[in-house]
């Protein structure tokens, strides 16, 4: 008599994971914990930036859900004022963290969304589980922000401070022009501006009102301070270009070698865009710059809504500016000839639309140039 073999069925369950979501505010942080989709989360509140309390709540949550101290913890929070220091702290203590683009969170069209910290934490936990387990459209519930290294983030400070100082200078000089225009006066903002103020006469031959005169002098002093700081940062940048062996600075040198690209644009391109990001294809380059089309297609209705304007707005602005420069200083390049053939003879509106397309293509070509060392086809190098 033959005995039938017994088949042993074994079910392999995925290892448990503790999910944590953080809703960050200036004074208090709301924490949410769960271990399964649909489970009512455990919510706690701690003082903002109290990392000791944060770790204590993680240990308490592990005990509450009867998990061992070695259970993996997966966390998330929305990118914002706190920046990336919290991400680095969580990763250092062994917690896997993702930073989420707040603008990419799923919403229900046409429905007014209730918003409280408690509801936001629950939504973050739900999306975190879907992101990890791939439920439904799990991996598309949000966009994960790529976190730069501390060194890459610090390298951006010089250029960002320089842009901020120039913006402040422009704001103050515009105010000076506006105050003078309010009295019917126009002056050139030159080195002898203070002396010019002393000789200004209004429409009736009277001098400037004393309080206005004093205010304009104080504003002009601020402009002088800002100019001094701007010159100091530009000297520091030039020194780095001459002596630094940093790979990012080397990329800046490569871009400067191309006609139509100067120090300001090259530094911005590298430190904010090409220097630390890892692009896999040309679509990622255009999308991250916000220069890709946003189509609308529903039923019989099909139209373009313009460009997405996602990503870094400074990169998008400088890319369009450099695209105009490219037409002027690289007229024989393949990109310039493509633009002139397709958009060059159109109306002013058509040329503006075309320059956005050129900016997107130019960004892709610059990315390939930095990756391979081959300049865009037909492009000329300086001297």
C-alpha positions in Angstrom: 0.0 0.0 0.0 1.4 3.4 -1.1 1.3 6.3 1.3 0.5 9.6 -0.3 3.2 12.2 0.3 2.0 15.0 2.6 2.6 18.5 1.1 3.4 21.1 3.8 2.0 24.5 3.1 3.9 27.4 4.6 2.8 31.1 4.5 5.6 33.7 4.5 4.5 37.0 6.0 6.4 40.2 5.3 8.5 41.4 8.3 6.7 44.0 10.4 7.5 47.6 9.9 6.6 50.6 12.1 5.4 53.5 10.0 5.9 57.1 11.3 4.7 60.4 9.9 5.7 63.8 11.1 3.6 67.0 10.7 6.1 69.8 11.4 5.2 73.2 12.8 7.1 76.0 14.4 6.2 75.2 18.0 4.9 71.6 18.1 5.4 68.5 16.0 2.6 66.0 15.5 3.7 62.3 15.2 1.7 59.4 13.9 2.5 55.7 14.2 0.9 52.6 12.7 1.9 49.1 11.5 -0.9 48.4 9.0 -3.0 50.1 6.3 -6.4 51.2 7.7 -5.4 50.9 11.3 -6.2 53.8 13.6 -2.8 55.5 14.1 -1.2 56.3 17.5 -0.7 60.0 17.6 1.6 62.0 19.9 2.8 65.6 20.1 6.2 66.8 21.0 8.1 70.2 21.1 9.5 71.1 17.8 13.1 69.9 17.2 13.2 67.9 20.4 15.0 64.9 19.0 15.3 63.1 22.4 11.5 63.2 22.7 11.2 62.0 19.1 13.3 58.9 19.8 11.4 58.2 23.0 8.1 58.3 21.2 9.5 55.8 18.6 10.5 53.4 21.4 7.1 53.8 23.1 5.4 53.1 19.8 7.4 49.9 19.2 6.4 48.7 22.7 2.7 49.7 22.1 2.5 47.7 19.0 4.5 44.8 20.6 7.4 45.1 18.2 11.0 44.4 19.0 13.5 47.2 19.3 15.1 46.0 16.0 12.0 46.4 14.0 12.6 48.7 10.9 11.1 52.2 11.2 10.0 54.0 8.0 9.1 57.7 8.3 8.2 60.7 6.2 7.6 64.4 6.4 6.8 67.2 4.0 9.6 69.4 2.7 9.4 72.9 4.1 11.0 75.2 6.6 12.9 72.5 8.6 14.9 71.6 5.5 16.9 68.4 5.4 18.6 68.3 8.8 15.8 66.1 10.2 16.2 63.7 7.4 19.9 63.3 8.1 19.3 62.9 11.8 16.7 60.1 11.2 18.9 58.3 8.8 21.8 58.5 11.2 19.8 56.8 14.0 18.7 54.0 11.7 15.3 55.3 10.6 14.6 55.1 6.9 13.1 58.5 5.9 11.6 60.1 2.8 11.0 63.8 2.3 7.8 64.5 0.3 7.0 67.3 -2.0 3.9 68.8 -0.3 2.5 70.0 -3.7 2.5 66.5 -5.0 0.1 65.0 -2.4 -3.1 63.4 -3.8 -6.2 65.5 -3.6 -9.8 64.8 -4.6 -10.8 67.3 -7.4 -13.8 69.4 -6.7 -14.0 68.6 -3.0 -13.0 71.1 -0.3 -10.3 69.4 1.8 -10.5 69.5 5.6 -7.1 70.3 7.1 -5.9 69.6 10.6 -2.6 68.3 11.9 -4.4 65.1 13.0 -5.9 64.5 9.5 -2.6 65.4 7.8 -0.7 62.9 9.8 -3.2 60.2 9.0 -3.0 61.1 5.3 0.8 61.0 5.4 0.8 57.5 7.0 -1.7 56.2 4.5 0.4 57.5 1.6 3.6 56.2 3.2 2.2 52.6 3.4 1.0 52.8 -0.2 4.3 54.2 -1.4 6.1 51.2 0.2 3.7 48.4 -0.6 2.6 49.6 -4.0 -1.1 49.6 -3.2 -3.1 50.7 -6.3 -1.1 53.6 -7.7 1.1 53.3 -4.6 4.3 54.7 -6.1 2.6 57.7 -7.6 0.8 59.0 -4.6 3.5 61.7 -4.2 6.9 62.9 -5.4 9.9 62.1 -3.2 12.4 65.0 -2.9 16.0 64.1 -3.6 18.0 65.2 -0.5 21.4 66.8 -1.3 24.5 66.0 0.8 25.4 68.5 3.5 28.4 69.5 1.3 26.2 70.1 -1.8 23.7 72.0 0.2 26.4 74.2 1.7 27.9 74.9 -1.7 24.7 76.5 -2.8 24.9 79.2 -0.1 27.4 81.4 -1.9 25.2 81.7 -5.0 22.0 82.0 -3.1 23.4 84.8 -0.9 24.7 86.6 -4.0 21.2 86.4 -5.6 19.6 87.6 -2.4 22.0 90.6 -2.0 21.4 91.6 -5.7 17.6 91.4 -5.1 17.9 93.6 -2.0 20.0 96.1 -3.9 17.5 96.3 -6.8 14.6 96.7 -4.3 16.3 99.6 -2.6 17.4 101.4 -5.8 13.8 101.0 -7.2 12.5 102.6 -4.0 15.0 105.5 -4.4 13.8 106.1 -7.9 10.2 105.9 -6.8 10.7 108.4 -4.0 12.4 110.9 -6.3 9.7 110.4 -9.0 7.1 111.3 -6.4 8.8 114.8 -6.3 9.2 115.1 -10.1 12.9 114.4 -9.9 15.1 111.9 -11.8 18.7 111.2 -10.8 21.4 108.8 -11.9 22.5 106.5 -9.1 26.2 107.2 -9.4 29.1 107.6 -6.9 28.2 111.3 -6.4 24.5 110.6 -5.6 24.8 112.3 -2.2 26.2 115.5 -3.7 23.4 115.4 -6.3 20.8 115.4 -3.6 22.2 118.6 -2.1 21.6 120.4 -5.4 18.2 119.0 -6.4 15.4 121.6 -6.9 11.7 120.7 -7.1 9.3 122.1 -9.6 8.9 125.3 -7.6 12.7 125.7 -7.0 12.5 124.4 -3.4 15.1 121.9 -2.1 14.1 118.3 -1.2 12.1 118.1 2.0 14.5 117.4 4.9 13.0 114.1 6.0 12.9 112.7 2.5 16.5 113.9 1.9 17.7 112.0 5.1 15.8 108.9 4.1 17.3 108.9 0.6 20.8 109.2 2.1 20.2 106.3 4.4 18.9 104.1 1.6 22.0 105.1 -0.5 24.2 104.0 2.4 22.4 100.6 2.4 23.1 100.3 -1.4 26.8 100.9 -0.7 26.9 98.2 2.0 25.2 95.7 -0.3 27.6 96.5 -3.2 30.5 95.9 -0.9 29.2 92.5 0.1 28.3 91.6 -3.5 31.9 92.4 -4.6 33.3 90.4 -1.8 31.2 87.3 -2.7 32.1 87.7 -6.4 35.9 87.8 -5.5 35.4 84.7 -3.4 33.7 82.9 -6.3 36.5 83.9 -8.7 39.1 82.6 -6.2 37.3 79.3 -6.1 37.2 79.1 -9.9 41.0 79.7 -10.0 42.1 77.3 -7.3 39.3 74.9 -6.2 39.7 71.2 -7.0 36.0 70.5 -6.1 34.2 68.4 -8.9 31.3 70.9 -8.9 33.7 73.8 -9.6 35.2 71.8 -12.4 31.8 71.5 -14.0 31.4 75.2 -13.7 34.7 75.7 -15.6 33.4 73.4 -18.4 30.2 75.4 -18.8 32.0 78.7 -18.8 34.1 77.4 -21.7 31.0 77.6 -23.9 30.2 80.8 -25.6 26.9 82.4 -24.4 27.4 81.1 -20.8 29.0 83.3 -18.1 30.0 82.8 -14.5 26.6 83.6 -13.0 24.6 81.2 -15.1 27.2 78.4 -15.0 27.5 78.6 -11.2 23.7 78.5 -10.9 23.3 75.6 -13.3 25.9 73.5 -11.5 25.2 74.3 -7.8 21.4 74.1 -8.1 20.9 71.6 -10.8 23.7 69.5 -12.4 26.2 69.3 -9.6 24.5 66.9 -7.3 21.4 65.5 -9.0 21.5 62.2 -10.9 19.5 62.5 -14.1 18.7 59.3 -15.9 17.3 60.7 -19.1 16.4 64.0 -20.9 12.8 63.8 -19.7 13.9 64.1 -16.1 16.0 67.2 -17.0 13.1 69.0 -18.6 10.6 68.0 -16.0 12.8 69.1 -13.0 13.2 72.5 -14.6 9.5 72.8 -15.1 9.9 73.3 -18.8 7.8 70.4 -20.1 4.3 70.9 -21.5 1.2 70.4 -19.4 -1.4 69.0 -21.7 -5.2 68.9 -21.0 -7.1 66.1 -22.8 -10.6 65.2 -21.8 -13.1 63.8 -24.3 -13.1 65.9 -27.3 -11.3 68.8 -25.6 -7.5 68.8 -26.2 -5.3 71.8 -25.5 -2.0 72.8 -23.9 -2.0 74.6 -20.5 1.6 75.9 -21.0 4.6 74.5 -19.1 4.4 72.9 -15.6 6.6 75.4 -13.9 7.7 72.7 -11.4 11.1 72.4 -9.8 13.6 75.2 -9.3 12.3 78.6 -10.6 15.8 80.1 -10.7 16.9 77.4 -13.1 13.9 77.9 -15.3 14.4 81.7 -15.4 18.2 81.4 -16.2 17.6 78.7 -18.8 15.3 80.9 -20.8 17.7 83.9 -20.5 20.6 81.7 -21.7 18.4 80.5 -24.6 18.2 84.0 -25.9 22.0 84.5 -25.4 22.5 81.2 -27.2 20.8 82.5 -30.3 23.0 85.5 -30.3 26.4 84.0 -29.5 25.9 80.5 -31.0 24.0 81.3 -34.3 25.6 78.4 -36.2 24.8 75.7 -33.6 22.3 73.0 -34.4 19.9 74.3 -31.7 20.0 77.9 -33.0 19.3 76.7 -36.6 16.5 74.5 -35.4 14.9 77.5 -33.6 15.3 79.9 -36.5 13.8 77.4 -39.0 10.8 76.6 -36.8 10.1 79.8 -34.8 12.4 82.5 -36.2 9.9 83.9 -38.7 6.8 83.7 -36.5 5.1 86.4 -34.5 6.4 87.7 -31.2 4.2 85.2 -29.3 5.4 82.3 -31.4 9.0 83.2 -30.8 8.4 83.4 -27.0 6.9 79.9 -27.1 9.8 78.7 -29.2 12.4 80.1 -26.7 10.9 77.9 -24.0 11.3 74.8 -26.2 14.9 75.9 -27.0 15.6 76.4 -23.3 14.5 72.8 -22.6 16.6 71.4 -25.4 19.6 73.5 -24.3 19.4 72.2 -20.8 19.4 68.6 -22.1 22.4 69.4 -24.3 24.3 71.0 -21.4 23.6 67.9 -19.2 25.0 65.6 -21.9 28.0 67.9 -22.3 28.8 67.7 -18.6 28.3 64.0 -18.7 30.3 63.1 -21.8 32.5 66.2 -22.5 31.0 66.6 -26.0 29.8 70.1 -26.7 26.4 70.7 -28.3 26.5 70.1 -32.1 27.9 73.2 -33.8 28.6 75.1 -30.6 31.8 77.1 -30.3 34.1 77.3 -27.3 35.6 80.6 -26.1 39.0 81.7 -27.4 
